[in-house]
Amino acid sequence: MVAGWDKSGPHLYMVDDQGDRVEGERFSVGSGCMFAYGVLDDGYRHDLSVSDAVELGRRAIYHATHKDGASGGVVRVYHVHKDGWTKVIAGEDVNSLHYMYAAQKGLRGDE
């Protein structure tokens, strides 16, 4: 993915392995992308606050990495804005998130 900001506002692109570029509002890439898309499709709204968007990204990455053995084990989230970018989540362990999200749902951590 490529994200940035110019005179016309924010832009997000998905660039595939053939070099094709597609602009859109949300993308998920990689081997766990289908798990993340389920979360993104369920939770995305155009008017999300930054904190709500960060949590949505965090949850989507968690689902992608936890349910796909080929994905990484940490969550990193960046906020791209007109003045550049800010690292919001530097490297949160997916295993810790698993137990946190399970507790929020009232589930045992091993489910």
Buried (B, 14 or more C-beta within 10 A) or exposed (E): EEBEBEEEEEEBBBEEEEEEEEEEEBBBEBEBBEBBBBBBEEBBEEEBEEEEBBBBBBBBBBBBBBBBEEBBEBBBBBBBEEEEEEEBBEEBEBBEBBBEBBEEEEEEEEE
